[in-house]
Amino acid sequence: MPRRPLTVLFMPESAYGPTNNCIGVGDVLRRRGHHVVFAAEASWKGRLEPLGFEEDLVDLSPPAREPGGQDAGAFWKEFIASTAPEFRKPTIEQVDTWIKPVWAELINGAQYCQEQLAEIVARTRPDVIVEDNVICFPALLTAGVPFVRIVSCNPLEIPDPALPPAFSGYPAGDQAQWPAFRAEYDRVHRAMWAEFGDWVTGHGAPPLPDLEFIHPGQVNPYVYPELADYQRSRPLGPGWHRLDSSVRETDAPFPLP
């Protein structure tokens, strides 16, 4: 007996990379007869329906007042442009002046859309929820259905004691600066992480892993080519599955120039 079509709810980060990763996976599901819904950020309005997906979008901040709204991913484009001078500093100095503000913005967005996202989950009634982001949205974890986390931002999102700290930019072959960076990251983020963790559990989600802002899923597609990846000291668990790339097939052949 054929299985019934599933409803799969995707929530990508409001950036082209994570959204396109989800489009790639969602396109395979769509072509296999499943119903794919995107709870993307509101600036993606009108960009996903033409690809065959349903849009049920969220606001991560008060809606833009400009006529016609914003370009897709506009907030992060503007954020990077305004904070570009920070990248001239050593990475350990960026922990407080750039990395922490990024986490703060992500937390604000997760908290702002919690009620709205819970309504989308209730309205959509998904069989599976997929998130490609770096921050926890409790409404995605409390729906009573399998939660899939796509890791596509940085291979060092997945901690390993034999690998450099995430965001440090330090080489894998020289550990001299690792302890100081980890200590500074802990000093700067511990209180914010704890406060966010209390909010997460207060909305029914499990406790966060130590000093991490998102949970692993029951299944975790890991988008990074094996050839370019770090050599880990401990293997990823059975729920982790590498995707060397995640892109949808184009409608027509694209000859390389």
N, C-alpha and C positions, 0 to 999 in steps of 0.2 A: 504494500500500500504506500503510495507516495506521501511524503511528509507535507504538512501544511506550510504555506509560506510564513516566514518569520517577519516580525516588525523589529527593525534594528535602528536604535536611536544613536546617532553620532553627535558628539560635542567636541569639536576641535578648538584649539586655541585660535584666536582671531589674528592669524597670520597665514601667509600663502603656503608655507611649508607644511604645517600640520593639517591645514584644510585640504591641501592636495593629497596628502597621505590618505586621509579619510575618503576623499573622492575615489582614489584608486581602489581601496578595499570595497567601498560602497558600490562602485560600478560593477565589480564582480558579483556581489550579492544581488544587485538589481537585475543583472542579466540572467541570474539563476532563478528569478521569479520572486525574490523577497522584497518587502516594502521597506524602503530606506528613508528615514527622516533625519534632517539636520537641525539640531538646536544650536546653530552657529550664532555668532554675535551679529547684531542687527544690521551692521554695515554691509553684510553679505546678501542683503535682500535682493532677489531677482537674479542672482548669479548661480544658484544651485538648482532651481526648478528646471531651467533649460537642459540640465544634464540628466533629468529624469528622477530627481529627488524631491521629496516634500520638504518645504521650509517651515519650521516652527521656531522662530528666532528669539533670542534673548537680548536684553540690554545689560551690559556690564557696568554701565554708568548712566546718568540721566541722558535721555535721547538728545542727539544733536539738534540744534535749532536752525541750522542753515537750510535754505531751500534745497530739496533733493537729498538731504542727509549727507553722510560722509562716504568717502571711498572705502572699499573693503580694507580692513586692517588699519584704518587711518590713525587710530590712537597710537599704535606702536610705531608707525612711521614718524609721527611727530615727536614721540617720546625719545626715540633714538636720535633724531636730529637735534633735539634740545640738549641731550646729555652727551653728545659726541666728544666734547673735550675731556670727559672723564677717562676715555680710553687712552689718553696720553700718559696716565699715571701708572705706576706699577700695580699689578693686580691686587696685591695685598692692601693697597690704599683704596681700591675701588670697592672693597667689601662693604664699607660703611656708607660710601657716597654714591654708589651705583647699584650694587647687588641688593642691598637692603631696600632701597626705594622701589626696585622692580618687584621684589616679593610683596612689599606693602601695596602696590597697585594691584597685583594679582589677588591678594587677599581681599582688598576692597571690592573688586569685581565679583569674587565668589560670594561674598556676603550680600552684596547688592542684589544679585539675581537669584538668591536661594529660593524665595517664595515663588518667583516667576518660573524657575526651573522645575520646582515641585509640581506646579500646575501643568507644565508641558509633559512631564512624566505621567501624571494622572490622565491627561487627555490622550496621549499617544499610546499608553499601555504597551510599552515595548517588551519584547521577549529577551532582548539583549541590549546592553548599553555599552557604547564604546567611547572612550575619551582619549584624545591626543592632546595632552596639556601637561603642565608641571604643578598644578595646584588642585587641591581637593574641592569638589563640589558635593556636599553631603547628600543632596537630593539624588545624585546618581548612584550612591551606595546603599540607599535605604529603600530602593524600589522593589526589593525581593526578587530580582532577576540577576543573571550572571553579569558581572562587570568586567570589561576588557579595557586594559590600559595599554595604549600604544606609546612606546618610548621612541621619540624621534629627534629630540632637541640636542642631546649631548650624551655620548656613551658613558660619560662619568656621572650621569644622573644615578646610575646603579653603583652604589659604593663597593669598593674593594680595597682592603688595606694595602695591597701591593701596587695600587694605581694612584696617580696624582689626585689631589682634591679637585672637585668640580670647580670650574670658573678660575682656577689658578693659572692655567697656561703653562704650568711647570712640566719639565720633561719627565718621562717615565724612568729614565736611567739615572736620575740624580734626586735623591730624597732629602737633600739637606734643608730645603725651605718648606717642606711639607708640614712639619709640626707647627711652625709659627703661623702658617696660613690657616690650618685647621683650628688653632686656638683663637685666632682673630675672628674667624667665621662663627665659632661658637659664642664668643663674647658678644658679637654684634647681634646675633640672631636668636639666642636662646630665649629671651623674654618674649619676643614677638612670636616665635614658634609655639611656646607654651600657651600663650593667650589664644592663638589661632586653634591650637589643639583642643582647648577647652570649648571653643565655639563649635568645632567639628563634632565632638562627642555630645555636646549639648543638643545637636540636631540629629542624634541617633546613629552617627557613623562610628566605626571603630576608632580606637586611638591611633594617632599617626606614628609611624616609625620614628626613632630618635633623630631629631633635627632634620627630618624630611617633611615636605609639605603635601605629599600625595601618597596614597596607598598603592601597593601592587594589586593587580587584578587576579581573577581566577585564571585568565589567560593574558599573556603580555607579549604582543608582537613587538619586536625590537628591530627598528629600521636603521641598519648600519651595515655597510659591506664588510664581510669577514676579512677580506684582504687588508683593509685599512684599520681594523679594530685593534684595541689593546689586548694583550695577553693577560687574562685574568688568573689570579691565584686560586680561585674557587669557581667551579662551574655555576652557571645560572641554573635555577631550578627547573623542574619538568614543565612548569607553566609558561616558560619563556620560549619564544619561537622567533628566530632571526628572519627578517626580510631584507635581502640585500638592497632592495629598492621598492618603492611603492608609488607607482604612477599608473594612470589609466591609459588604455590604448587610445590612440587618436582615431578620428574618423577617416582620415586619409593618410597615406604614407608620407613621411617627412624625410626627404633626402637631405643628408648633411651637406652644407655648402662646401 
